[in-house]
């Protein structure tokens, strides 16, 4: 029985045996960066992903970029120019978002543990705060009164359902995120309209999902929940963030998400929403889906050795730079990310090797027993699907190794 293979990584082209980004071969890009390892992000791929969603999804749907996926300022500036808003999870991300020049009211701030200082900064900046608890709302009210600035708030709802088959479940059951749906009506009534502007709801049930039927069910339930919560609200609901959840393929057997059926359902659901919540701006918040496939992690081969019948390829990069590719970012059973030899894309033969990093730990694995082109010292190993949760989610100071660089092409 053949093992399932990775979905084709066709987002990057190749020319004369080398991966190409921005019309440049990988060897030239490496020379431009000056050293390895590095992360490469391709803006044209990000632009294509947004254009694809615009083509399929209703025009009335607002697309927001979740900065937590990739907070490199150059990336955020590019995404701000091609999406309808930004979502942040810290004051540092908020400052990056504000630096793009987009209106503050198109920025929303989520996170279950915002400090008073963070809330003060967010209120002063004029961004929408996704309120995660009754205590947080109370703090916002007091800070708004002290600053004489009306805070813009949306209540983050922990729904009574989850996004089935999602890689990370953010709603349903007992969760640290948001306020349980059954507590929302009473909380809305406690909001003093003279101090705080209540905008609407943020309902986010899960992420990294590759099953259209699960996403359709969650989106339908999300909108139905919003209608129930809006009953009895005196002011119009003007903001409804329905989360994201769209996944990308990482591992063997996974295939790209089919958008057609999701789009058809959204078209129908947003028509209903227009009647029930006529003034609501419906937002889909996406991070990984927009930038994940646009990134490569590039490391250089520094040694090759045999050990009891197995070949180990040593590189100058590893889990300290790319924790998720090593398998130490939530994988129960380790699986290989798509990996290639970036300067040998047209090899006639393949050899089974394990690609590892320079760290003194057996966890430092880039590819385990993977068939790759014949390798030599100085070759460039590329890890696909590295545009999201790579650089920032990794323990880059572990063992005091050199830091990777980042480049947007």
Buried (B, 14 or more C-beta within 10 A) or exposed (E): EEEEEBBEBEBBEBEEBBBBBEEBBBBBBBEEBEEBBBBBBBBEBBBBBBEEBBEBBBEBBBBBBBBBBBBBBEBBBBBBEBBBBBBBBBBEBBEBBBEBEBEBBBBBBBBBEBEEEBBBBBBEBBBBBBBBBEEBBEBBBEBBBEEEBBBBBBBBBBBBBBBBBBBEBBBBEEBEBBBBBEBBBEBBEEBEEEBBBBBBBBBBBBBBBBBBEBBBBBBBBBBBBBBEBBEEBEBEBBBBBBBBBBBBBBBEEBEEBEBEEBBEBBBEBBEEBBEBBEEBBBBBBBBBBBBBBBBBBBBBBBEBEEEEEEBEBBBBBBBBBBBBBBBBBEEEEEBBBBBBBBBBBEBEEEEEBBBBBBBEBEBBBBBBEBEBBBBEEEBBBBBBBBBBBBBBBBEBEBEEBBEBBBBBB
